[in-house]
Amino acid sequence: MRVHAQVLTSVSSDTPGTTLLLHFDSKRYVFGQISEGTQRAFQERGLKLSKVSDIFLTGPTDWHRTGGLAGVMLAMGDPDGTRTSAVDGQDFGGLEQQVHGGENLLYTLATMRRFIFRTGMKLKVTEHQPGDTWTDENVVVKTLHIRPQNQGERQRDSQEKHQFLAKVVDDMFCSNWTMNTWVDDPNLPAEAAEGEEVQEAVRSFQLSTKAPLKGKVRAPWPASTIVALPETTPNTVSLCYIVMLHPQRGKFLPKRAKELGVKPGPDFSKLSSGQSVVTADGNTITPEDVMEPTRPGTGIAVCDLPSVDYIPDFLASEEWKNPEEVQKTIGAFFWMAPKEIIFHPTIQDFMEKFNGAQHIISSPGCTPDRINFKAAAKASVLLNKIDADMFLLPLMDSSKCTPLTEPYQTQAHPGLQWQIEPKWDLGTSHLDPEFNASEIVASEGLQTAITSYRASEDKWSKHPKQDVFAFQPELITLGTGSSAPGRHRNVSGTLFKISANKYILIDCGDGTLGQIKRLYPDNIDQVISDINVIYISHLHADHHLGSVPIIRHKLSLMTEAKQDSQPFTIIGPRIFLTWMTEYFRCEPDMEEALGRFTFLACEDFLADTSPGNQVQLPSYLQQTLDLIKVVTVPAHHCLSSFCVVFHFTSSSSEATEFKLAYSGDTRPLDSFVEISKGVDLLLHEATFEDSMLAQAKAKKHSTVSEALDVGGRMGATTVLTHFSQRYCEMVEAGQGKGVVVAFDGMRVKLGWLGRWEHIRGALGEVFKEDETEEVEEDEGNKEKTSPKRKAGDKKGKGDQKAKKGKMPGRGVLSRREG
């Protein structure tokens, strides 16, 4: 039996947390910080979640360690993207799955009840208490609860509160709710209840995915009906783990058994299985008489120390009292800690005492900021070769990385393995090679396409308003995929730069902060500080779950600069404020953040609001952003989802407006077209290609042609985004002028829009040459890479046939569009 612990993620801009994968032949266990980017890391390395049975969260329960948990849990419930719906009541069998952590884990998940749901999962959530030991057929896991110095003990949740939260989480993932449960529509007029005919338009298209029964709507899933959660406070206790394999029984010694008078046959089998036997001479032979000594189980320690305040309690743990004995069973320590802890004299002394073990370290400042999402980075490098202004390079800065000097200390890199059985060994054969942009060479076909593109420069058409603005507004598309992060596209996130040092962040899904760090590593603080508005279109995980670290980062900069009154506005559905209010209670130092920004509800900017009831924008938004008006309409998607139009004035000409429209997620809407007539730039979702119209209707999204039709009716230049992850390219979508297909890390300025009609040939060459590898595990955990599919090869299962003007993706990355 081969058992090993493998580094899945180490600290980087892409993956701020550290995660380990413990491999057994039968199943997998995850230990560490399930931060943003974790789900994408599984995809990048070709590791499936179908065999993961247990997740053990380290550290205190905070966003740094749980920010990627929702996405991972949803993927565990649908690891292959084969469910026809996220809420169809199907039971797909598989492993029972459990998430382990400290106090507030249930509360954290319960705050997501309005937008996270998956029926039929075999899921259990366990909040461990001090002294807990968990075991199954493979491992024994002991929890170490490490407390910070000079902090009082948090009052434990009552049994009643714990049971309430457990029921909420159970209803999110394990309920028997189905899509065919109908209830009376509360939005219908009173006369409808008496049987009078009601027009179809009265029914809310946000309440169901298909036409409901007359006068009915689909019942909400049970967890979403919980109005409020009980109060809570942050949990500062950090969980560490000692993970041990069970003792290994010694080998049966047949020669010794014969010497003691045992006849080969059934008696050998009994002794091998642990039963005593009686020989013909009447002697009782025990298994111990004919077996090699039992070998004690060995394992690893997983140590998550958030700050130096945790060092005294960690060192005081009884488990470390006898270093010589400990090193007989623990072969490796995995450290997740800041640089000041790793190089703290007492921790260095600790490592020296345990120098017979390997100390594998993942730490900001000790671990290089490696680019982990190489498929996307490779495409970005090739796109940058076409047009360096339009396509930004993903960058990294490891100049401040302090090297480790001791022979028993090793940097944690993705792919690094510590073998536990059959013998201890540090393996580097599966290490991810470091990404090197200079090694990516444009093919001959791409070079020819680039030459042709640049020769067309004098033919690029101009936008009518490109010379009106002293500073041309621009979009920076951070994430252009839908539902879940993919290898080539991250989920929704867009920076709109209205002028120098003035930004609006439009939606921010998982990993948005990491995308910003990759594009602006040298001035990340300045960019975050310059985000004056965060706009959230609706509460789906791929649109808003990246907001927490951005808000935290921004508020920390305000605190450092002592700018408590610095203007900062969040615009979103009212339930987004409800979620923030609930969640920030359990996030250290964040509850007070609610009073440090202005929240404006999308509902207060509805186009049909009477003039006397319309909310006025704070004056500082006009002063700092030239933002004079915001108009919304309900989107045809989920409850409390919105389309929006932002109105700006030109700083050089107050009579000239610039208008940006953003669809969020929606089916095509006449009301959105109506409020967007004459907009300059439309950012519209185009989740599905045209052949998948039925899926677009069922999931309340738009096809490419539908999005282009909306843009045409508005008279706008249209930027298509939010593509299904089954499409890594979509190069040929929307032929003609006034259409741009967005990619991650792309800049779109008014003056550059004319380039797009000439750029398609070069873009097609990028993805023709792109090597989409699908890496899977076999039972022996050997990685297999499928050969590169050349142009003209038969499409793989799940790819769609090409339509005129549309291009299917090469490589099926996901089949879940939320």
N, C-alpha and C positions, 0 to 999 in steps of 0.2 A: 504494500500500500504506500502510495506517495502522497504526502500532505505538505503543502507549502502555503506561506503567506506572501501575497504579492502586492506591491504598491500599485494601486490604481490611479490615484492622484497625489501629487505633492503640491506644495504651496506655489502658486503662480497667479498672474493676472487672470488667466482663464479659469483656474480652479483654486479659489482662495482657501479651500479646506483640504485636509489630508485624509485619504481613504485607503483602507486595506481590504483585500479580498482573500479570505481563507478558503482554500480549495480542498475538498474531499471528492472522491469519485462520485458519491451519491448526491451531494449538494454543496452549496457555497454559503459562506457567512461574510457579512460586511461589517467592519469595525471602523469607527472614526467620525469625521465631520462631514455630514451630507450637505455640503454647501452648494451654492449655485454652480452649475457646470458639471456636477457629478453625473447626471443622466447622460449628458453629451459625451462625457469621458467613456462611459460604457459603450456607446455607439462607436466612438473613434477607435477603441481598441477591439471592437468586434466581440465584446463580452455580453452575453445575454443575461437578463434578469430572471429568466424562467427557473433557474436552479438556485436562486438565492432564497434561503428559508428564513434567515434572521438578520436583522440590522441592529447593531449595537452602537448607539450614539455615545460619543465621548464628550467630556467637558460639561459645562453648564448648558441648560436649555436656552439657547439664544439663536438669532438669525444666522450667525456665522456657521453654526453647526446644523441648522435645520432648514436653511433657505432653499436647498434642492430636494428636500424630503418629499414634498407633495408630488413633484414630477416623477421621482423614483418610485413612489408608492403606486401611482397611477400606471406606470410602466410595468410594475410587478403584477398588477391586475390584468394587464394586456401586453405581455412582453413581446409578442410578435406582430402587434397591430392588426389582429385578425377579428376582433370583435366588431360586429356590424354597428354597434352603438355603445357609447360609454354607459348607457343607462337602460339596457334592454333586458335586464333580469337574467341573463345567461349565466350558468355556472360552468366555468371552464376547467374545473378540477385542478390538478396540479398540487404542488406542495402547500401545506399550511404555512403561512408566513406570519412573522412576529417582528415587531419593532420594539426595541428596548431602549430606555433612556431614564433620565431623572425626572424630578417633579416639574410640572408645567408642560410635559410632553403632550398629555391629553388635551390640556387647555389650548396649546398652540395649534394642534390639529383642529380642535373644535371651532376656533375662530374662522376657519376656512370652509365652514359647513355650507355656505351659500354658493360656493363655486367649485368645490371638490366633491365628487361623488362617483362611486363605482359599485354597482350591485354585485352580489354573489362572490366577493372575495373571501378567502379563508384567512382573515387577518385578525391578529390580536395585538394590542398595544399594552406594554408593561412598563410601569414606572417603578424602578427598583429602589428599595430602601437599604440603608446601611446594613452590611453583613449578608446581603442576599447572595446566594450561589445558584446558578442556573445550569442545568445539565440536560443533555440528550444522548443519543447513541454514539456521538462522536467526540464531544467536548464537555469539559466542565469550565464554566465561566464564573469567576469570582469578581464581584464589583468592589471597587475601592472608592469610597466617597471622600473626596479631598476638599477641605474647607479653607477658605481664605482667612488670613490673620485678621483679628480685630473686627470681625463681622459676626453679629449675633445669629443664632440659629433661626432659620425660617420656620414659621409655624406650619406644621404638616396639615395637608388638606383633610377635612373631615371625610369619613366614610361616605356620607350622603353626597357631598360634592364630587368625590371621586367616582361614585357610581353614576351620577348624573352625566359627567363628562364622558365617561366610558360608553354610556348609551348613545350620546350624540355622535361619537366617533364610529361606533358600531353601525349606526344608521347611515353614515356617510359611505361606508365601504361594504357592509354586509347585509343590507336590508333586502327584503323581498319585494320592494316597490317595483312596479312595472309601468310601461308607457301607456297602458290601456286602462288606467284608472281615471275615470272622469268625474268631475264634480261641477256643481252649478257655477257659472261664471259670475263672480262678484262685481264685475265691471258693467254688466248689462243693466239697462234701465229697469225700473220696477215692473213696467208693463210686460217685459219679456217673461218674467216669472209666471205671468198669468196666461202665457201661451200665445201672445201676439207675435207676429213675425218681426224679426230684427234683421237689419241689413248686415251683410257679411263684414262691412267695414267697421262695425261696432266692436267686433272681437279683436283682442290684442294679438298681433302677430308675434309678440314676444313670449307668448305663453305656451306655444306648442310647436312641434316640428312638422305637423301636417294638419289638414283641415279638421277641426274638432267637431264633435256632435253639436247639433243646434242648441245653443244656449249653454254649452258646456265648455270647460277647459280641463286640461290635464291636471291632476292633483300634484302638488309639489312633493318632491322627495322629502321623507320625514325629517331629516336633520335640519333642512332649511326653514322649518316652521318654528324653530327655537328662536325666540325674539332676542333674548339676552343671556349672557353667561354670568356665573357668579364671579365676584371680585377675586383677584389674585395679585401676587407680588412677584418680582423677579426671583428666580432660583439661582444662587451663586455657587452652589456645590458642584464641583467638577467630578465627573465619573471617569475613572480609569479602570482597566480590566487586566486580570491575569487569566490567560486562556490556556488550559491544559488538555492534552489528549488523555484518554483513559489509559490506565496501566496495561501494558502488553503482556499477555500470558506467555510463559516460556515455551520453548519447543519441546514436543514429546520425544522421549528417548527410547525407542523400541528395544535397543540392545540392553539397556538397563532393566527394562520391564521383563525381558526374557530371563535375565540373570536372577530376578526375584521370583521366578516361577510363573509368570503370567503368560498364558497361551495366546498367540496372535489370533485375532478375530474380534468377536464382540467385546471382549474385555479390554482390548486396546482402544476401541471406540469409546467405551465408558470412561476410561481413564483420561482420554483426550478431551472429553466433554466435561470433566470435573467430578466424576463419580468414583468412589472407591470400589474395589473389587476384592473378592476372596479367592485365593489360589487353591489348587487341589490339596495342598498341604495344610490348608486352614489358616493361612496367614492373610491378614488384611493389608492390602496395598493401597495407599492413598495417591492421589494425583501428584502431590508434592514429591513422592518417592521417585517418580519417573519423568518429571518435567524439569526443564531448565528453570532457574529462578525467574519470577515475574519481574519484568522491567517496569520501573515507574514511568508514568506518563510525563511527557515533556511538552513545552509550549513556549509562549511568548508573553511579554507584558506590553500593554498599550497605554502610554502615559500622555495625558492631555493636561497641561498646566498653563492656564491663560495668562498668569502674571506672577511676579516674584512673591506675591502675598500667599501663594499656594505652596511654596517650597517647604516651609516648616512642617505642615501637616503631612505632606507627601513623605518627607524623610522620616517622620515619626511612625509610619505604618509598620506594624508588626512583621509584615511580609519581608522586610529588608533587614531584619535583625542578624541573620546569619548568611553573609554573602557567599561563603563556601558552599553551603547546602543549596542555596537558591540557584547557583550557577550549574548545579547538577541537573536541574529540571528546566530552567528558563534559559534558552539559547540566544534570545534576541529581545532587546527593548526597542520599541518604536516610539519615538518622541515627536510630539506635536506641541510646539511651544515657541514663544518669541525668542529672538536672538539673545536678549538679556538674561533669559533663563538658561539657555544652552551653555553660555559662557560664564554663568554665575559660578563663583568658586565652590560653593557647596554642591552644585550639580556636577561640576567637573570632578570633584572628589568622589561623588557617588559613582560616576562612570568608571573612575579609576579602581574603586573597590570591586566593581563588577566587570573588570576588564577581560574576564574569560568569556563574556557574552558580547555579541555584536550590538552596537548602539546605532540604530538607523534613524537619521534626523531629518525631519521636515520642518523648516523654520524660515520665515521671512528674514533675509539677510544672511542666511547660511545655505539656502537652496537657490540655485539659479532660477530666474524667471523665464523658464522655457516655454516656447510656444507648443501647446499640447494638441491643438486642433489643426492638424497638418493638412488635411484635405482642403479645408477652407483657406488656410494660409497659402497653399500652393496656388489655388485659383486666384487669390488676391495678387500674388506676385506676378502671375502671367497677365492679369488684367492691368496691373500697373505698368507693364511693359508696353501696353497699347496706348494708354493715356494716363500719365502720372498725376495729372491734375484731378482727373475724375475718379480714379481708383486709388485709394490710400493703402499703404503697406501696413501690415501688422508688425509692430515693433516690440522689442524687449530691451530691458536694461538690467544687466546683472553686474554692473560695475561695483556695486556696493556689497557684493556677496563675499563674506569672510570665509576662507577655506577652513576645513577641519583638518587638524594635524595629527591626531592620535590614530594609531593603526586599527583600533577597535571602533572607530567612529566612521560612519558611512553616510553620504548624502542620499536621501530618499529620492529616487527618480522613478517615473512610471515604468513598470515592467520589472523592477528589481524584485527578486524573490529570495525569501528565506525558507529553505527546506527544513521541515521538522522531522519527517519520516521519509525514508528509512534511516537517514543520518543527517545531522546538522550540516548545512552548507549554504553559503551565500552565492546565489546564482545571478549572473549578469547577462546570460545568453538571450534573455527576452527583453532587455532594456530597449526602450524606444530610442532610436537615433535622434540626435539633436537636429532640429529644423535648421536648415541652412539655405537662405534665400538665394545666395550666389550660385548654388548648385542647380537651380531650376533654370533650364535653358529653353528658350522658345523654339519650337519646332520650325522646320523650314517653311511649312504651310502658314504658320502664324507670323513668321517674319515677313513673308510675302504680303499677308493681309495687313500687317501694320504699315508697311510701305505704301500700300494702296490707300489706306485710311488717311495717312498723313498727307498724301498727295491731294486729297480732296478738301483740304482745309479752306481753300478760297471759295468753296461751294457751300460751306456751312451757313445755314439760314440764321437770321437774327430774330430774337424775340422783340416785339414792339416796345417793351418797357425796359429792356436791358440797359439802356443808357440813361434812364430817368433817375435811378437810385445812385447816390454817391457810393454806397456799398451794396453790391448785389446780394439779395437774400439767397440762402442756399440750404438745401437739405443734405444731411449726412445720415444715410440709412445704416443704422447699427445692426439691425436684425430684420430679415426679410422673409422669414419662414413662418409657418403656422403650427399651432397645436403644441408641438414639442421640439426642442432643439434637434437639429440634424447635423450631419457631418459637414455639409456645405453652407447651411443657413441657420443662423440663430433665430430665436423667436422675436416678436415685434419690439422695435425700439427705433426711434428716429429723432435726431437733433435738428431743429430748425433754427438757423442762425439768421436773425433778422438784420443785424448789423454787427460791427466789431464788438466782441465781448458781451453779446446779448443773445441768449438762447431760450427756446422753449423745448422741453423734452416731451415728445409725443408718444405715449405708451412706453412701458419699460418692462419687458418680460425677463425671465431668468437669464442672468449673465450679462445684462446691459452694462453694468458698471465695468465688467471685465472687457467688454468690447471698447468702451471709451478709453480704458487704460491702455489697450493695445494700440489704439490710434494716436493717443496723446500722452505717451509715457513721461515726457519731460515737463509737461505743464498740466497734469491731471487736476491738481488743486485749483488752478485758474479756471479750467473749463467747468468743473463742478460748481465753483463759486459763481460763475457767470450764468448758470441756469436759473433764470428768474421765475419760470413757470414750469410745473410738471402737469401735463394733461393726461388723464386716464379715461379711455373711452368706455370701458366696461370691465366687470370683474370676472375675467377668465385668466387662469394662471399665466398664460403666455403673453398677457398684456399688462399685468400690474405687479407680479410677484418679485420683480427686480427693483421695486421702488424703495424698499426698506434700506438697503445699504447705501443707496444714493442719498436718501434723506438723512441718514446717519452721518455720512461723509460731509454733506453740506452743513449740517448743524455743528459738527465738530470744527469745521473751518470758521464758522461764525463765532464759536466760543473762543477759539484761539485768537481771533482778531478782535474779540470783545465788541462784536457788532450785533448785539442782541436785537436791535431794531431794524436790521437789514431786511428790506422787502423780499418776501419769498411767498409764492402763491401756488396752491395745488387746486386744480380744477378737475372735478370728477363726479361720478354719480354719488348721491348721498350715502349709499351703502358702502362706498369706499371709505368715507370718514368713519362709518360705523365699524368697519373692519379694523382700521388703524387704531381707533379708540380702544377696541377690545385687545388687539394684539400688543400694543405698546405698553399695556399693563405688565406684561411678562418680559419685556425687553429692557435690560438695565439702562437707566438714564434717558429712556425714550418717552415715557409718559409725559414728562414736562415739555417735550417737543411739540405737543399739540397746541401749545400756546405761543409757539414761535413762528408759525406760518399762518397765512390767511387761507381758509378753505372756501371755495366757491363751488356750488353745486351745478352740474349740467342742467338739472331740472329748472333752474332759475333763469336759463338763457334760451328757453324754448321759443321757437319762432312764433308760435300762436299765443304767447303770453301778452296780455293787454299792456299797452304802453305804461299805464300807471303802476303796474306790478313788476315791471322789468327791473332786474338788479343792475346797478351801475358798477362798472369796473373801478377798482381803486385807482386813484389818480396817478399813483407811482407807476402803474403799468403803462400808461400813456407816456409818462416822462422817461421811463427807462427802456421800454420796448417799442414805443410808438404803437402800442396795441390800443385801439379805440373801441372795438366792438367784438363780441363773441356771440354767435348764434348757433343753436343746436336743434336737432329734431331726433325723435326716437328712432333708433336703428331697428331693422328687421332682423333681430338676432336673439339674444337672451334678454331676460328682464333687466331693466336699468342699463341699457346700452344705447350709445348716442353717436350720431354723425355731427360734425362741427365745421363751422367756417370762422376763421380768424381774420379780422379786418385791421390792417396796419396803414399808417400814413407814411409818406416819404419824408424823411428829415430834410430833404432838399426842396421838396415841393408839397406843401400841405394839401394841395388840391388833388394830388395823385394818391390813390389808394393801391395797396397791394393786398390781395386776398388769397388765403390758403385754405383749401377745403380738405378735410380728412374724413374718410368713410368709417374708420374703425372696422368692425366686422359686421357685414350686413348683406342682405339681398338688395338688388337695385330698388331705389325709392324715388318716386316722383317728388316727394316733399324735400328730399335732399337736393335734387336738381333745382327745385324752385328757390331755395335759399342760397344757391351757389351760382346763380346766373352771373356770368362775367368774371368768375374767379380766374386768377392768373395761373395757379398751380393746384392740381388735384392729386392727392395721395390716396389711392383707392386699392382696396384688397382685391386680389384676383386668385383666390385659393385654388380653383380648379380649371383645367382646360375644358374646352367646349363640349367634348364628348362625355363629360361627367356632370351634365346639367342636373340629372336626377339626384346625384349626391349633393350638389350645391344647394338644391332646394331643401333636401332633407336636413342638411346641417346648417342651413341659413347663411350661406356664403354666396359669393358671386363667381361667375366664370370670367375668363379673360374678355370675351366679346361683350359680356354684360357690363363690365367695368369700363370698357372703351366706349360703349354706347352712352353710359352716364357722362363720361368726360366730354363726348361730342355734343351732347345736349347742353352741357354747361358752357361750351366754348372754351374749355380749359386745356392747357398742356397737362397730360396725365402721366403720373408716375405709378406704375403697377408694383405691388408688393404683397406680402403675406401669402406666398405660394405654398401649396402643399409640399411637404418634404419629399414627396416622390419625384419632384422636379428639381434637379440641381442646376438647371440652366434657364429654360424658358426664353431662349435667345430670340426666337422668331415670333414671339407673341406680339401682336399688335403692329403689323407692318404699317409704315407711313409716317408722316410728319406729326409732331406733337405728342409722341408716345415714348416713354422711357421705361425700360424694365430694370428694376432695382436689384442690386446685389449688396451683400454686406460690405461695409466699409467704402461706400460710394458717395461722392459729392455731386450734387446736382445744382448748378447755378443757372439763372435765367439766360445768361450769355452763352451757356454751353449746350443748351437744349438742341440746337441745330446739329450738333455733332452726332446725335444718336442715330439718325437715319443713315449715316455712313459707317457706323461702327460695327454693324451686325456681323459682317463677314469675319472680322477679327475675333469677335466674341465666340462665334461658332467654332473657330479653330481651337480656342482655349479648352472648350469642353469636349471637342472631338479627341483631343490629346489627353484629356484628364483620365487618370487611371483610378477608377472607382473600385476599390477593393472591398470585398465582403469577407471579413475574417470571422471564423466560427471555431468553437471548441469541440474537439472530439472527447471521448470518455477519458483519454489519457492526457487531456489538457494540452494537446499539441495544436498549435495554431496552423490553420490551413488557409491559404490565400487563393482565391479564384483567379484564373488568368484574366488578363485585361481583355475586355470585349472591344473588338475593332469595329470600325464603321462598317455597317452592312450585316453584322452578326445578328442572329435572331434575338429578339427582345426577351428579357427574362420575365418570369411570372410576375404579374402585377403591373408591368409597364403597359402603357396604353398605345394604341396605334396612332401614328402621327396624322394630324389633320392639317389642312391647308392653313398656313399662318400660325401653327402651333407646333411645339416641339416637346415630346415626352422626355422625362428624365432618364439618364443612364444610371441605373442602380436604384433599387427601391429602398428608400431610407426609412419610411414610416407610412403607416396607413391610418393615422388617427388625426382627424382635423376637428378641433374643438370649437 
